Amino acid sequence: DFVKRKINLTSYTLRTSGHGRGTYHAKSWRIVGSNDRNSWELLDQQANNSSLYGKYLQHRFECENNHKYYRYIRYVQDDSWLSNREHNVFLTCVEFFGSLLTE
């Protein structure tokens, strides 16, 4: 929630954790944006992405669909590398990059 601002999200960075055996690493996910928390538009989608499969990894992802400004940005986990915990993920950092618009 950017509260009184909106973002035109051009890219984002995710960083994995290094905690313990069996750490949950992101495999498939979506980044979506909304201005009302009811209607969500897809900004980026990753499927079977192995760039975060391991401890202490970081990767920057570009958003192809960045034509609007959004108050709300959501990370939606679709799958992880542990098949019995597809919606679990450990991230130590999430960064958003883009242009901010003040209302």
N, C-alpha and C positions, 0 to 999 in steps of 0.2 A: 504494500500500500504506500504510494508516494504522496498521500494525503492531499496537499494543495498543489501538487505538481503532477505532470504526466511525462512519460518517457517514450521516446522513439527508440526502441531497443535495437541496436545494430549488432551487438555481440555479447557474450557472457562467458565467464570462466568458472569452471568447477574444479575442486581439488578433493582428492580422496583422503581417507583417514589411514592411519597406520596401526590402528589398535587391534591387537589380538588375532588369533587364528580364526579363519572363516569370516573375515570382514566383508561386509556387503558392498559390492562395487556396481555402479550403474552400468546397465547394458542397453536399455531402450527407455527413452523418455520424451516428453514434449515440454516446450516452453510456450505458454499461452498468455494472452493479454486481454484485459477487459476494462471497461469504464463503469460497469454497474454490478459486477460479480455474478451476473446471471448468464450473460452471453460472452463466451470466450472464443477468441480467434487464435489460430495456430500461427506462431512466429517461427518456431523451429521444431524439427522432429528428428530424433536419432534412433536408429534401429540396429541392434546387434553391433553396437559400437564398442570396440575393445580399447580405445585410447585411455580409459579410466580403469582398466582391469589390472589392479595392482596397488600396492601401498604407496602413499605419498606421491601420487601422480597428479598433474595439473594440465588442463587443456582449455584452450579458448575456442569457442564455437561461434560462427557467423550466423546471423539471422537473415534468411533470404526474404522473408515477408516482413519488412520493416517500413511500411508505408503510412502508419498511423501512430498517434500518441495514446498511451494507455496509463491509467491511474494504477491498475493492479497488474502484477506479473506473477505467474504461478509456474512452479516446476511440478510436473506430473510424472511420477515414476511408473513405467509400464512393465519393466522387467529388470532383474539383476542377475549376476552370474551365479548366484546360489538359487537353483531352481525351486527349492522349497520355501523361499522367502522373496518372491518376485517383487514385492512392493516395499522391501526394506532397503535402505541405503544409508551409508555413513559418509557425509561430506564435511570437510573441515572449512571450506570456503566456497561462497557463491558471490560472484561479482557481476554487476550489470554495467554495460557500456552503451552510451547513446547520447542523444540530445534531450535536455530537460526543458519542459515548457511550464512556466508558472502561470497559474490561473488568475 
